[in-house]
Structures are given as structure tokens and as C-alpha cells.
């Protein structure tokens, strides 16, 4: 899909959808309750993002203490950040997507799907770039310098 089309869809479509949902829900629940729900979801989302962010940061620290690369934990932190930003945007659709980012099994499932897609596309690119070995050997010398 064209990235420009996605950008235009996000810039024009998302606010239009949010306005539509706010008007529809506001007409059913009333203005005060609708505003209360929007503010409540932002506060609740901020609390949950903070709590899960601290937990994720702790897991990053534990992984680095063990000498492992905390790649999954760092990606989870990025999804948490995205979820927090979506929860701060007033509206019900962005709140729903933001809360979905806070569910750990869904977050990991999303990250694994994205990782598999990138891995598959990287394999295609790598297979297109590999060429038969030309048989050339470049000889040289090296020495290690202490830091």
C-alpha cells in the first residue's frame, strides 16, 4: 500500500471517525458523560501505561543483567508508548486501539507477526542480492588495538 495514501487516510480519516463516534455516543449518553468518559480513559490509560512501562523497564534491566539483548522488551516498550499516545488523543476509536496495545498477549502477538513479516521480506531481499562467489580473495593484515 502506498505510504502517502496511508498518511492521508490517518490525517483525514482518523479525526473524521473520532468526531463521528463522539457525536453518536454523545447523542446517546449526553455531553457530560461523554466528556467524562474521554477524560477517564485518558487518566486510566496513563496509569496503566506507566505501570506496564515500569514492568517492561524492569524486564529490560533483568535481560541486560543476564547478558541478553532485550529486543522483545524494547519493542514492547515502543508499542506501550504508541498505546499511551493513542490513549491521550481524545476519542473512542484511538482509546480502543490504545487499550489493545496494553494487553500483553495481544502486544506480543502483534510483535511476533511484524517480526515474521520483516524476516520474510528480509529473506526475499537477501536472496535477490546474493550472487555466486566470484572466487576473488582479498588478503590483508590486521592488528587489534586496545581501547
Secondary structure, 3 states (H helix, E strand, C coil): CCHHHHHHHHHHHHHHHHHHHHHHHHHHHCHHHHHHHHHHHHHHHHHHHHHHHHHHHHHHHHHHHCCCCCHHHHHHHHHHHHHHHHHHCCCHHHHHHHHHHCCHHHHHHHHHHHHHHHHHHHHHHHHHHCCCCCCCCCCCCCCCCCC
